[in-house]
Amino acid sequence: MNEMMKGYIDAILLSVIAERESYGYEIARVVDERTGGALRLKEGTLYPALRRLEASGWLESGWGREGDGPRRRYYRITPRGRAALARMRERWRENTRVIGRFLGEVQGG
């Protein structure tokens, strides 16, 4: 994972969880799929980030009630988390505009 991507982990996690309540492995799988493997979140990165977001009041979590297999901690975004994500998205748009002035506009995706 490059340094630039590390700076967007919180936004990426909040974005995935904003779509639906999810557990750690599922979040990591979605990120891996959507980035074509460019961003693979290991446990040592994922779970500390989730705990940090929860401590910030941007996520809440609770244990699921699966019948089989291990219990899973599900994460859901809070209203404060949605507001933070909106700010992060706006900051991303602004950063993209500014950097685009130097490196050229990115087309597509």
Jmol script that loads the backbone (N, CA, C; Angstrom):
load data "model"
ATOM      1  N   MET A   1       0.852  -1.166   0.000  1.00  0.00           N
ATOM      2  CA  MET A   1       0.000   0.000   0.000  1.00  0.00           C
ATOM      3  C   MET A   1       0.898   1.229   0.000  1.00  0.00           C
ATOM      4  N   ASN A   2       0.610   2.163  -0.888  1.00  0.00           N
ATOM      5  CA  ASN A   2       1.454   3.352  -0.934  1.00  0.00           C
ATOM      6  C   ASN A   2       1.032   4.360   0.138  1.00  0.00           C
ATOM      7  N   GLU A   3       1.912   5.303   0.402  1.00  0.00           N
ATOM      8  CA  GLU A   3       1.676   6.281   1.473  1.00  0.00           C
ATOM      9  C   GLU A   3       0.423   7.121   1.225  1.00  0.00           C
ATOM     10  N   MET A   4       0.166   7.440  -0.023  1.00  0.00           N
ATOM     11  CA  MET A   4      -1.015   8.246  -0.328  1.00  0.00           C
ATOM     12  C   MET A   4      -2.290   7.499   0.061  1.00  0.00           C
ATOM     13  N   MET A   5      -2.340   6.207  -0.244  1.00  0.00           N
ATOM     14  CA  MET A   5      -3.521   5.411   0.105  1.00  0.00           C
ATOM     15  C   MET A   5      -3.710   5.325   1.608  1.00  0.00           C
ATOM     16  N   LYS A   6      -2.616   5.236   2.347  1.00  0.00           N
ATOM     17  CA  LYS A   6      -2.713   5.161   3.810  1.00  0.00           C
ATOM     18  C   LYS A   6      -3.472   6.353   4.368  1.00  0.00           C
ATOM     19  N   GLY A   7      -3.313   7.495   3.735  1.00  0.00           N
ATOM     20  CA  GLY A   7      -3.989   8.696   4.193  1.00  0.00           C
ATOM     21  C   GLY A   7      -5.492   8.681   3.979  1.00  0.00           C
ATOM     22  N   TYR A   8      -5.971   7.737   3.199  1.00  0.00           N
ATOM     23  CA  TYR A   8      -7.400   7.668   2.895  1.00  0.00           C
ATOM     24  C   TYR A   8      -8.082   6.441   3.491  1.00  0.00           C
ATOM     25  N   ILE A   9      -7.400   5.703   4.343  1.00  0.00           N
ATOM     26  CA  ILE A   9      -7.993   4.491   4.917  1.00  0.00           C
ATOM     27  C   ILE A   9      -9.286   4.808   5.659  1.00  0.00           C
ATOM     28  N   ASP A  10      -9.297   5.855   6.475  1.00  0.00           N
ATOM     29  CA  ASP A  10     -10.511   6.186   7.222  1.00  0.00           C
ATOM     30  C   ASP A  10     -11.673   6.448   6.272  1.00  0.00           C
ATOM     31  N   ALA A  11     -11.443   7.229   5.235  1.00  0.00           N
ATOM     32  CA  ALA A  11     -12.500   7.543   4.273  1.00  0.00           C
ATOM     33  C   ALA A  11     -12.977   6.287   3.551  1.00  0.00           C
ATOM     34  N   ILE A  12     -12.048   5.428   3.185  1.00  0.00           N
ATOM     35  CA  ILE A  12     -12.407   4.192   2.490  1.00  0.00           C
ATOM     36  C   ILE A  12     -13.250   3.307   3.397  1.00  0.00           C
ATOM     37  N   LEU A  13     -12.830   3.132   4.644  1.00  0.00           N
ATOM     38  CA  LEU A  13     -13.582   2.291   5.579  1.00  0.00           C
ATOM     39  C   LEU A  13     -14.969   2.868   5.838  1.00  0.00           C
ATOM     40  N   LEU A  14     -15.049   4.160   6.100  1.00  0.00           N
ATOM     41  CA  LEU A  14     -16.353   4.780   6.337  1.00  0.00           C
ATOM     42  C   LEU A  14     -17.260   4.640   5.122  1.00  0.00           C
ATOM     43  N   SER A  15     -16.698   4.773   3.932  1.00  0.00           N
ATOM     44  CA  SER A  15     -17.478   4.654   2.708  1.00  0.00           C
ATOM     45  C   SER A  15     -18.074   3.255   2.555  1.00  0.00           C
ATOM     46  N   VAL A  16     -17.273   2.239   2.809  1.00  0.00           N
ATOM     47  CA  VAL A  16     -17.760   0.854   2.712  1.00  0.00           C
ATOM     48  C   VAL A  16     -18.850   0.608   3.749  1.00  0.00           C
ATOM     49  N   ILE A  17     -18.609   1.030   4.977  1.00  0.00           N
ATOM     50  CA  ILE A  17     -19.557   0.772   6.060  1.00  0.00           C
ATOM     51  C   ILE A  17     -20.820   1.621   5.905  1.00  0.00           C
ATOM     52  N   ALA A  18     -20.714   2.785   5.264  1.00  0.00           N
ATOM     53  CA  ALA A  18     -21.893   3.623   5.025  1.00  0.00           C
ATOM     54  C   ALA A  18     -22.893   2.915   4.119  1.00  0.00           C
ATOM     55  N   GLU A  19     -22.401   2.039   3.253  1.00  0.00           N
ATOM     56  CA  GLU A  19     -23.282   1.310   2.343  1.00  0.00           C
ATOM     57  C   GLU A  19     -24.097   0.258   3.075  1.00  0.00           C
ATOM     58  N   ARG A  20     -23.454  -0.400   4.050  1.00  0.00           N
ATOM     59  CA  ARG A  20     -24.169  -1.379   4.868  1.00  0.00           C
ATOM     60  C   ARG A  20     -23.299  -1.814   6.033  1.00  0.00           C
ATOM     61  N   GLU A  21     -23.961  -2.185   7.094  1.00  0.00           N
ATOM     62  CA  GLU A  21     -23.279  -2.697   8.282  1.00  0.00           C
ATOM     63  C   GLU A  21     -22.433  -3.899   7.866  1.00  0.00           C
ATOM     64  N   SER A  22     -21.188  -3.941   8.308  1.00  0.00           N
ATOM     65  CA  SER A  22     -20.267  -4.993   7.868  1.00  0.00           C
ATOM     66  C   SER A  22     -19.339  -5.405   8.993  1.00  0.00           C
ATOM     67  N   TYR A  23     -18.716  -6.566   8.827  1.00  0.00           N
ATOM     68  CA  TYR A  23     -17.713  -7.050   9.780  1.00  0.00           C
ATOM     69  C   TYR A  23     -16.342  -6.988   9.113  1.00  0.00           C
ATOM     70  N   GLY A  24     -15.306  -7.098   9.914  1.00  0.00           N
ATOM     71  CA  GLY A  24     -13.941  -6.862   9.460  1.00  0.00           C
ATOM     72  C   GLY A  24     -13.539  -7.569   8.184  1.00  0.00           C
ATOM     73  N   TYR A  25     -13.690  -8.893   8.146  1.00  0.00           N
ATOM     74  CA  TYR A  25     -13.260  -9.643   6.966  1.00  0.00           C
ATOM     75  C   TYR A  25     -14.018  -9.186   5.724  1.00  0.00           C
ATOM     76  N   GLU A  26     -15.312  -8.943   5.870  1.00  0.00           N
ATOM     77  CA  GLU A  26     -16.120  -8.501   4.735  1.00  0.00           C
ATOM     78  C   GLU A  26     -15.665  -7.121   4.247  1.00  0.00           C
ATOM     79  N   ILE A  27     -15.357  -6.228   5.169  1.00  0.00           N
ATOM     80  CA  ILE A  27     -14.870  -4.895   4.803  1.00  0.00           C
ATOM     81  C   ILE A  27     -13.571  -5.020   4.008  1.00  0.00           C
ATOM     82  N   ALA A  28     -12.643  -5.828   4.511  1.00  0.00           N
ATOM     83  CA  ALA A  28     -11.356  -6.023   3.833  1.00  0.00           C
ATOM     84  C   ALA A  28     -11.557  -6.618   2.441  1.00  0.00           C
ATOM     85  N   ARG A  29     -12.490  -7.554   2.315  1.00  0.00           N
ATOM     86  CA  ARG A  29     -12.766  -8.198   1.025  1.00  0.00           C
ATOM     87  C   ARG A  29     -13.325  -7.181   0.027  1.00  0.00           C
ATOM     88  N   VAL A  30     -14.251  -6.343   0.468  1.00  0.00           N
ATOM     89  CA  VAL A  30     -14.838  -5.328  -0.415  1.00  0.00           C
ATOM     90  C   VAL A  30     -13.759  -4.352  -0.892  1.00  0.00           C
ATOM     91  N   VAL A  31     -12.914  -3.902   0.020  1.00  0.00           N
ATOM     92  CA  VAL A  31     -11.836  -2.973  -0.343  1.00  0.00           C
ATOM     93  C   VAL A  31     -10.904  -3.629  -1.355  1.00  0.00           C
ATOM     94  N   ASP A  32     -10.533  -4.874  -1.112  1.00  0.00           N
ATOM     95  CA  ASP A  32      -9.649  -5.598  -2.023  1.00  0.00           C
ATOM     96  C   ASP A  32     -10.277  -5.710  -3.411  1.00  0.00           C
ATOM     97  N   GLU A  33     -11.559  -6.085  -3.463  1.00  0.00           N
ATOM     98  CA  GLU A  33     -12.248  -6.243  -4.750  1.00  0.00           C
ATOM     99  C   GLU A  33     -12.344  -4.919  -5.502  1.00  0.00           C
ATOM    100  N   ARG A  34     -12.749  -3.874  -4.815  1.00  0.00           N
ATOM    101  CA  ARG A  34     -12.955  -2.585  -5.482  1.00  0.00           C
ATOM    102  C   ARG A  34     -11.665  -1.936  -5.939  1.00  0.00           C
ATOM    103  N   THR A  35     -10.572  -2.265  -5.293  1.00  0.00           N
ATOM    104  CA  THR A  35      -9.287  -1.683  -5.697  1.00  0.00           C
ATOM    105  C   THR A  35      -8.511  -2.613  -6.615  1.00  0.00           C
ATOM    106  N   GLY A  36      -9.112  -3.725  -6.994  1.00  0.00           N
ATOM    107  CA  GLY A  36      -8.409  -4.678  -7.842  1.00  0.00           C
ATOM    108  C   GLY A  36      -7.147  -5.204  -7.185  1.00  0.00           C
ATOM    109  N   GLY A  37      -7.177  -5.294  -5.856  1.00  0.00           N
ATOM    110  CA  GLY A  37      -6.027  -5.806  -5.113  1.00  0.00           C
ATOM    111  C   GLY A  37      -4.966  -4.763  -4.806  1.00  0.00           C
ATOM    112  N   ALA A  38      -5.188  -3.514  -5.239  1.00  0.00           N
ATOM    113  CA  ALA A  38      -4.192  -2.461  -4.991  1.00  0.00           C
ATOM    114  C   ALA A  38      -4.120  -2.082  -3.517  1.00  0.00           C
ATOM    115  N   LEU A  39      -5.213  -2.296  -2.790  1.00  0.00           N
ATOM    116  CA  LEU A  39      -5.240  -1.984  -1.360  1.00  0.00           C
ATOM    117  C   LEU A  39      -5.741  -3.213  -0.619  1.00  0.00           C
ATOM    118  N   ARG A  40      -4.831  -3.916  -0.008  1.00  0.00           N
ATOM    119  CA  ARG A  40      -5.166  -5.103   0.781  1.00  0.00           C
ATOM    120  C   ARG A  40      -4.944  -4.771   2.245  1.00  0.00           C
ATOM    121  N   LEU A  41      -6.029  -4.692   2.982  1.00  0.00           N
ATOM    122  CA  LEU A  41      -5.949  -4.325   4.391  1.00  0.00           C
ATOM    123  C   LEU A  41      -5.661  -5.548   5.241  1.00  0.00           C
ATOM    124  N   LYS A  42      -4.544  -5.524   5.909  1.00  0.00           N
ATOM    125  CA  LYS A  42      -4.185  -6.603   6.823  1.00  0.00           C
ATOM    126  C   LYS A  42      -4.799  -6.302   8.182  1.00  0.00           C
ATOM    127  N   GLU A  43      -4.915  -7.342   9.008  1.00  0.00           N
ATOM    128  CA  GLU A  43      -5.518  -7.181  10.332  1.00  0.00           C
ATOM    129  C   GLU A  43      -4.838  -6.085  11.136  1.00  0.00           C
ATOM    130  N   GLY A  44      -3.521  -5.990  11.031  1.00  0.00           N
ATOM    131  CA  GLY A  44      -2.767  -4.999  11.795  1.00  0.00           C
ATOM    132  C   GLY A  44      -3.036  -3.566  11.375  1.00  0.00           C
ATOM    133  N   THR A  45      -3.652  -3.389  10.218  1.00  0.00           N
ATOM    134  CA  THR A  45      -4.064  -2.065   9.751  1.00  0.00           C
ATOM    135  C   THR A  45      -5.562  -1.872   9.959  1.00  0.00           C
ATOM    136  N   LEU A  46      -6.339  -2.885   9.585  1.00  0.00           N
ATOM    137  CA  LEU A  46      -7.795  -2.789   9.593  1.00  0.00           C
ATOM    138  C   LEU A  46      -8.372  -2.581  10.990  1.00  0.00           C
ATOM    139  N   TYR A  47      -8.058  -3.472  11.914  1.00  0.00           N
ATOM    140  CA  TYR A  47      -8.726  -3.422  13.218  1.00  0.00           C
ATOM    141  C   TYR A  47      -8.322  -2.214  14.061  1.00  0.00           C
ATOM    142  N   PRO A  48      -7.072  -1.802  14.058  1.00  0.00           N
ATOM    143  CA  PRO A  48      -6.760  -0.550  14.765  1.00  0.00           C
ATOM    144  C   PRO A  48      -7.505   0.653  14.161  1.00  0.00           C
ATOM    145  N   ALA A  49      -7.653   0.669  12.835  1.00  0.00           N
ATOM    146  CA  ALA A  49      -8.379   1.770  12.190  1.00  0.00           C
ATOM    147  C   ALA A  49      -9.853   1.741  12.590  1.00  0.00           C
ATOM    148  N   LEU A  50     -10.453   0.558  12.609  1.00  0.00           N
ATOM    149  CA  LEU A  50     -11.854   0.449  13.024  1.00  0.00           C
ATOM    150  C   LEU A  50     -12.033   0.890  14.476  1.00  0.00           C
ATOM    151  N   ARG A  51     -11.116   0.487  15.346  1.00  0.00           N
ATOM    152  CA  ARG A  51     -11.191   0.907  16.758  1.00  0.00           C
ATOM    153  C   ARG A  51     -11.035   2.421  16.888  1.00  0.00           C
ATOM    154  N   ARG A  52     -10.137   3.001  16.095  1.00  0.00           N
ATOM    155  CA  ARG A  52      -9.928   4.449  16.125  1.00  0.00           C
ATOM    156  C   ARG A  52     -11.192   5.187  15.666  1.00  0.00           C
ATOM    157  N   LEU A  53     -11.818   4.689  14.610  1.00  0.00           N
ATOM    158  CA  LEU A  53     -13.041   5.313  14.106  1.00  0.00           C
ATOM    159  C   LEU A  53     -14.183   5.178  15.110  1.00  0.00           C
ATOM    160  N   GLU A  54     -14.213   4.054  15.799  1.00  0.00           N
ATOM    161  CA  GLU A  54     -15.236   3.859  16.830  1.00  0.00           C
ATOM    162  C   GLU A  54     -14.976   4.799  18.015  1.00  0.00           C
ATOM    163  N   ALA A  55     -13.731   4.934  18.417  1.00  0.00           N
ATOM    164  CA  ALA A  55     -13.379   5.835  19.523  1.00  0.00           C
ATOM    165  C   ALA A  55     -13.692   7.290  19.170  1.00  0.00           C
ATOM    166  N   SER A  56     -13.646   7.621  17.889  1.00  0.00           N
ATOM    167  CA  SER A  56     -13.965   8.979  17.427  1.00  0.00           C
ATOM    168  C   SER A  56     -15.468   9.233  17.392  1.00  0.00           C
ATOM    169  N   GLY A  57     -16.252   8.175  17.591  1.00  0.00           N
ATOM    170  CA  GLY A  57     -17.703   8.311  17.528  1.00  0.00           C
ATOM    171  C   GLY A  57     -18.247   8.240  16.117  1.00  0.00           C
ATOM    172  N   TRP A  58     -17.416   7.818  15.169  1.00  0.00           N
ATOM    173  CA  TRP A  58     -17.836   7.740  13.773  1.00  0.00           C
ATOM    174  C   TRP A  58     -18.409   6.374  13.419  1.00  0.00           C
ATOM    175  N   LEU A  59     -18.095   5.374  14.216  1.00  0.00           N
ATOM    176  CA  LEU A  59     -18.636   4.027  14.047  1.00  0.00           C
ATOM    177  C   LEU A  59     -19.169   3.537  15.380  1.00  0.00           C
ATOM    178  N   GLU A  60     -20.102   2.596  15.292  1.00  0.00           N
ATOM    179  CA  GLU A  60     -20.556   1.820  16.444  1.00  0.00           C
ATOM    180  C   GLU A  60     -20.395   0.365  16.053  1.00  0.00           C
ATOM    181  N   SER A  61     -20.290  -0.499  17.030  1.00  0.00           N
ATOM    182  CA  SER A  61     -20.168  -1.918  16.704  1.00  0.00           C
ATOM    183  C   SER A  61     -20.961  -2.754  17.690  1.00  0.00           C
ATOM    184  N   GLY A  62     -21.260  -3.957  17.255  1.00  0.00           N
ATOM    185  CA  GLY A  62     -21.950  -4.916  18.102  1.00  0.00           C
ATOM    186  C   GLY A  62     -21.740  -6.309  17.555  1.00  0.00           C
ATOM    187  N   TRP A  63     -21.905  -7.288  18.413  1.00  0.00           N
ATOM    188  CA  TRP A  63     -21.702  -8.674  18.007  1.00  0.00           C
ATOM    189  C   TRP A  63     -22.916  -9.185  17.255  1.00  0.00           C
ATOM    190  N   GLY A  64     -22.666  -9.913  16.161  1.00  0.00           N
ATOM    191  CA  GLY A  64     -23.725 -10.527  15.378  1.00  0.00           C
ATOM    192  C   GLY A  64     -24.222 -11.789  16.052  1.00  0.00           C
ATOM    193  N   ARG A  65     -25.280 -12.346  15.503  1.00  0.00           N
ATOM    194  CA  ARG A  65     -25.871 -13.554  16.080  1.00  0.00           C
ATOM    195  C   ARG A  65     -25.829 -14.703  15.077  1.00  0.00           C
ATOM    196  N   GLU A  66     -24.668 -14.997  14.566  1.00  0.00           N
ATOM    197  CA  GLU A  66     -24.518 -16.093  13.618  1.00  0.00           C
ATOM    198  C   GLU A  66     -24.747 -17.414  14.346  1.00  0.00           C
ATOM    199  N   GLY A  67     -25.387 -18.343  13.653  1.00  0.00           N
ATOM    200  CA  GLY A  67     -25.599 -19.660  14.241  1.00  0.00           C
ATOM    201  C   GLY A  67     -24.355 -20.523  14.156  1.00  0.00           C
ATOM    202  N   ASP A  68     -23.672 -20.458  13.047  1.00  0.00           N
ATOM    203  CA  ASP A  68     -22.474 -21.272  12.828  1.00  0.00           C
ATOM    204  C   ASP A  68     -21.255 -20.363  12.743  1.00  0.00           C
ATOM    205  N   GLY A  69     -20.116 -20.920  13.063  1.00  0.00           N
ATOM    206  CA  GLY A  69     -18.864 -20.186  12.905  1.00  0.00           C
ATOM    207  C   GLY A  69     -18.620 -19.200  14.028  1.00  0.00           C
ATOM    208  N   PRO A  70     -17.541 -18.463  13.886  1.00  0.00           N
ATOM    209  CA  PRO A  70     -17.161 -17.515  14.944  1.00  0.00           C
ATOM    210  C   PRO A  70     -18.108 -16.315  14.989  1.00  0.00           C
ATOM    211  N   ARG A  71     -18.208 -15.715  16.153  1.00  0.00           N
ATOM    212  CA  ARG A  71     -18.994 -14.491  16.281  1.00  0.00           C
ATOM    213  C   ARG A  71     -18.290 -13.383  15.512  1.00  0.00           C
ATOM    214  N   ARG A  72     -19.083 -12.493  14.966  1.00  0.00           N
ATOM    215  CA  ARG A  72     -18.526 -11.390  14.187  1.00  0.00           C
ATOM    216  C   ARG A  72     -18.954 -10.066  14.798  1.00  0.00           C
ATOM    217  N   ARG A  73     -18.021  -9.149  14.840  1.00  0.00           N
ATOM    218  CA  ARG A  73     -18.333  -7.796  15.298  1.00  0.00           C
ATOM    219  C   ARG A  73     -18.711  -6.983  14.062  1.00  0.00           C
ATOM    220  N   TYR A  74     -19.943  -6.490  14.059  1.00  0.00           N
ATOM    221  CA  TYR A  74     -20.443  -5.695  12.942  1.00  0.00           C
ATOM    222  C   TYR A  74     -20.277  -4.211  13.245  1.00  0.00           C
ATOM    223  N   TYR A  75     -19.855  -3.474  12.234  1.00  0.00           N
ATOM    224  CA  TYR A  75     -19.640  -2.038  12.359  1.00  0.00           C
ATOM    225  C   TYR A  75     -20.697  -1.305  11.551  1.00  0.00           C
ATOM    226  N   ARG A  76     -21.206  -0.221  12.120  1.00  0.00           N
ATOM    227  CA  ARG A  76     -22.168   0.631  11.421  1.00  0.00           C
ATOM    228  C   ARG A  76     -21.747   2.082  11.620  1.00  0.00           C
ATOM    229  N   ILE A  77     -22.038   2.881  10.625  1.00  0.00           N
ATOM    230  CA  ILE A  77     -21.644   4.287  10.669  1.00  0.00           C
ATOM    231  C   ILE A  77     -22.666   5.076  11.487  1.00  0.00           C
ATOM    232  N   THR A  78     -22.200   6.055  12.217  1.00  0.00           N
ATOM    233  CA  THR A  78     -23.060   6.926  13.018  1.00  0.00           C
ATOM    234  C   THR A  78     -23.350   8.210  12.239  1.00  0.00           C
ATOM    235  N   PRO A  79     -24.298   9.014  12.701  1.00  0.00           N
ATOM    236  CA  PRO A  79     -24.513  10.315  12.045  1.00  0.00           C
ATOM    237  C   PRO A  79     -23.237  11.168  12.028  1.00  0.00           C
ATOM    238  N   ARG A  80     -22.473  11.135  13.102  1.00  0.00           N
ATOM    239  CA  ARG A  80     -21.194  11.871  13.118  1.00  0.00           C
ATOM    240  C   ARG A  80     -20.240  11.303  12.073  1.00  0.00           C
ATOM    241  N   GLY A  81     -20.261   9.986  11.889  1.00  0.00           N
ATOM    242  CA  GLY A  81     -19.421   9.349  10.882  1.00  0.00           C
ATOM    243  C   GLY A  81     -19.827   9.749   9.474  1.00  0.00           C
ATOM    244  N   ARG A  82     -21.144   9.855   9.236  1.00  0.00           N
ATOM    245  CA  ARG A  82     -21.623  10.292   7.913  1.00  0.00           C
ATOM    246  C   ARG A  82     -21.183  11.728   7.630  1.00  0.00           C
ATOM    247  N   ALA A  83     -21.253  12.567   8.652  1.00  0.00           N
ATOM    248  CA  ALA A  83     -20.812  13.961   8.482  1.00  0.00           C
ATOM    249  C   ALA A  83     -19.309  14.012   8.205  1.00  0.00           C
ATOM    250  N   ALA A  84     -18.543  13.202   8.924  1.00  0.00           N
ATOM    251  CA  ALA A  84     -17.091  13.154   8.700  1.00  0.00           C
ATOM    252  C   ALA A  84     -16.788  12.653   7.295  1.00  0.00           C
ATOM    253  N   LEU A  85     -17.516  11.634   6.844  1.00  0.00           N
ATOM    254  CA  LEU A  85     -17.311  11.098   5.500  1.00  0.00           C
ATOM    255  C   LEU A  85     -17.627  12.160   4.448  1.00  0.00           C
ATOM    256  N   ALA A  86     -18.677  12.927   4.648  1.00  0.00           N
ATOM    257  CA  ALA A  86     -19.014  14.000   3.698  1.00  0.00           C
ATOM    258  C   ALA A  86     -17.875  15.012   3.613  1.00  0.00           C
ATOM    259  N   ARG A  87     -17.292  15.360   4.754  1.00  0.00           N
ATOM    260  CA  ARG A  87     -16.151  16.294   4.749  1.00  0.00           C
ATOM    261  C   ARG A  87     -14.954  15.680   4.028  1.00  0.00           C
ATOM    262  N   MET A  88     -14.705  14.394   4.271  1.00  0.00           N
ATOM    263  CA  MET A  88     -13.581  13.707   3.617  1.00  0.00           C
ATOM    264  C   MET A  88     -13.778  13.668   2.107  1.00  0.00           C
ATOM    265  N   ARG A  89     -15.013  13.425   1.667  1.00  0.00           N
ATOM    266  CA  ARG A  89     -15.296  13.392   0.230  1.00  0.00           C
ATOM    267  C   ARG A  89     -15.055  14.762  -0.396  1.00  0.00           C
ATOM    268  N   GLU A  90     -15.477  15.805   0.283  1.00  0.00           N
ATOM    269  CA  GLU A  90     -15.259  17.153  -0.241  1.00  0.00           C
ATOM    270  C   GLU A  90     -13.767  17.471  -0.300  1.00  0.00           C
ATOM    271  N   ARG A  91     -13.046  17.096   0.737  1.00  0.00           N
ATOM    272  CA  ARG A  91     -11.589  17.320   0.753  1.00  0.00           C
ATOM    273  C   ARG A  91     -10.932  16.544  -0.394  1.00  0.00           C
ATOM    274  N   TRP A  92     -11.384  15.319  -0.661  1.00  0.00           N
ATOM    275  CA  TRP A  92     -10.863  14.514  -1.766  1.00  0.00           C
ATOM    276  C   TRP A  92     -11.108  15.216  -3.101  1.00  0.00           C
ATOM    277  N   ARG A  93     -12.327  15.725  -3.296  1.00  0.00           N
ATOM    278  CA  ARG A  93     -12.638  16.423  -4.551  1.00  0.00           C
ATOM    279  C   ARG A  93     -11.732  17.640  -4.731  1.00  0.00           C
ATOM    280  N   GLU A  94     -11.545  18.395  -3.659  1.00  0.00           N
ATOM    281  CA  GLU A  94     -10.690  19.584  -3.740  1.00  0.00           C
ATOM    282  C   GLU A  94      -9.237  19.191  -4.010  1.00  0.00           C
ATOM    283  N   ASN A  95      -8.730  18.186  -3.309  1.00  0.00           N
ATOM    284  CA  ASN A  95      -7.352  17.719  -3.534  1.00  0.00           C
ATOM    285  C   ASN A  95      -7.166  17.249  -4.968  1.00  0.00           C
ATOM    286  N   THR A  96      -8.150  16.544  -5.496  1.00  0.00           N
ATOM    287  CA  THR A  96      -8.070  16.044  -6.867  1.00  0.00           C
ATOM    288  C   THR A  96      -8.020  17.202  -7.860  1.00  0.00           C
ATOM    289  N   ARG A  97      -8.828  18.228  -7.613  1.00  0.00           N
ATOM    290  CA  ARG A  97      -8.807  19.408  -8.504  1.00  0.00           C
ATOM    291  C   ARG A  97      -7.440  20.087  -8.476  1.00  0.00           C
ATOM    292  N   VAL A  98      -6.901  20.288  -7.291  1.00  0.00           N
ATOM    293  CA  VAL A  98      -5.616  20.984  -7.158  1.00  0.00           C
ATOM    294  C   VAL A  98      -4.489  20.171  -7.791  1.00  0.00           C
ATOM    295  N   ILE A  99      -4.403  18.900  -7.464  1.00  0.00           N
ATOM    296  CA  ILE A  99      -3.338  18.052  -8.011  1.00  0.00           C
ATOM    297  C   ILE A  99      -3.485  17.927  -9.522  1.00  0.00           C
ATOM    298  N   GLY A 100      -4.736  17.881  -9.994  1.00  0.00           N
ATOM    299  CA  GLY A 100      -4.993  17.801 -11.426  1.00  0.00           C
ATOM    300  C   GLY A 100      -4.419  18.978 -12.198  1.00  0.00           C
ATOM    301  N   ARG A 101      -4.311  20.112 -11.554  1.00  0.00           N
ATOM    302  CA  ARG A 101      -3.729  21.293 -12.209  1.00  0.00           C
ATOM    303  C   ARG A 101      -2.255  21.084 -12.536  1.00  0.00           C
ATOM    304  N   PHE A 102      -1.616  20.219 -11.803  1.00  0.00           N
ATOM    305  CA  PHE A 102      -0.194  19.947 -12.017  1.00  0.00           C
ATOM    306  C   PHE A 102       0.046  18.663 -12.801  1.00  0.00           C
ATOM    307  N   LEU A 103      -0.724  17.643 -12.515  1.00  0.00           N
ATOM    308  CA  LEU A 103      -0.474  16.334 -13.115  1.00  0.00           C
ATOM    309  C   LEU A 103      -1.423  15.998 -14.252  1.00  0.00           C
ATOM    310  N   GLY A 104      -2.403  16.833 -14.480  1.00  0.00           N
ATOM    311  CA  GLY A 104      -3.384  16.563 -15.521  1.00  0.00           C
ATOM    312  C   GLY A 104      -4.609  15.900 -14.930  1.00  0.00           C
ATOM    313  N   GLU A 105      -5.719  16.125 -15.584  1.00  0.00           N
ATOM    314  CA  GLU A 105      -6.978  15.551 -15.115  1.00  0.00           C
ATOM    315  C   GLU A 105      -6.998  14.054 -15.373  1.00  0.00           C
ATOM    316  N   VAL A 106      -7.621  13.329 -14.469  1.00  0.00           N
ATOM    317  CA  VAL A 106      -7.782  11.881 -14.605  1.00  0.00           C
ATOM    318  C   VAL A 106      -9.138  11.636 -15.236  1.00  0.00           C
ATOM    319  N   GLN A 107      -9.167  10.822 -16.259  1.00  0.00           N
ATOM    320  CA  GLN A 107     -10.410  10.496 -16.941  1.00  0.00           C
ATOM    321  C   GLN A 107     -10.911   9.136 -16.482  1.00  0.00           C
ATOM    322  N   GLY A 108     -12.222   8.974 -16.464  1.00  0.00           N
ATOM    323  CA  GLY A 108     -12.817   7.678 -16.136  1.00  0.00           C
ATOM    324  C   GLY A 108     -12.978   7.478 -14.651  1.00  0.00           C
ATOM    325  N   GLY A 109     -13.295   6.177 -14.272  1.00  0.00           N
ATOM    326  CA  GLY A 109     -13.483   5.668 -12.933  1.00  0.00           C
ATOM    327  C   GLY A 109     -13.564   6.615 -11.889  1.00  0.00           C
TER     328      GLY A 109
END
end "model"
wireframe off; spacefill off
backbone 0.3
color backbone group
